[in-house]
Amino acid sequence: AERLRRAIPMPVVLQDERLTSHAANELLAGRERDWRRRKQQLDAMAAAVILQDYLDGRESQHPVTGEDL
């Protein structure tokens, strides 16, 4: 992460990704019964869970108000 911070002129934010595969699997289990198909979608869903967790964290730190729109 530190090498990346030095290499690019943008902020680098680390996001906890523990248990995201499990959460993604739980979300997919309700939609997709076939394990092979679910497994193919698992990484994309886990990435979506990580992104949503990040966005939810930013929103709680900086809530959007009507003035922001």
N, C-alpha and C positions, 0 to 999 in steps of 0.2 A: 504494500500500500504506500509505503514511504517513497519508493522508487517511482511509482506512478504519480504521486504528488509533485515530485521534482520534475517529472517529464512533461506534464501538461499544465496549462495555465487555468485550470478549473478546479473547483473544490472536489475533493474525493471524500465520499461518505461511506463508512462501513456499516453494513446492515446485518444484524443477527439472522442467520438462516437456519438455525437449529429447529428441527421438527417441521420444517416447511414441506418436505416430501410427504411426511405423515399427514399433514393438514390437506395437502393437495390430493392425496389418495382418498381421504375421507370425502372431499368434495366431489371427486370423480366417481366414487363408488355409488353415489346416488343417481348418477347419470348414465354410467357405462358399466354393464354387468360383465362383459367380456374382458378378462384380465389382460389379454394381449393388447387389445385396443387401449385399455386404460394405461398400460405401461408406456405405450407410445406417446401418450398425452401428458404423462406425469411431469417431465422436466419443464414443459411449457407452463403447466398449471402451477408448479412450485415457484417458477420465476414470477408469475402473476401474483402469487401470495406474498412473495418478498417485496415486490413493488408496492402492493396495496398496504402492507405493514409500514413501509417507508412513508408513503403518502399520508396515511392515517397519523403517523407520528409527527409529520410536519404540520398537519392541520391542527393538531392539538397544541402545538407550540405557537402557531401563527394562525388563529382562526380567521376564516374569511368573513368579512362583514359586507353589508350593502355598499359601503363606501369603496370597497375594493373592486366592485363591478363596473 
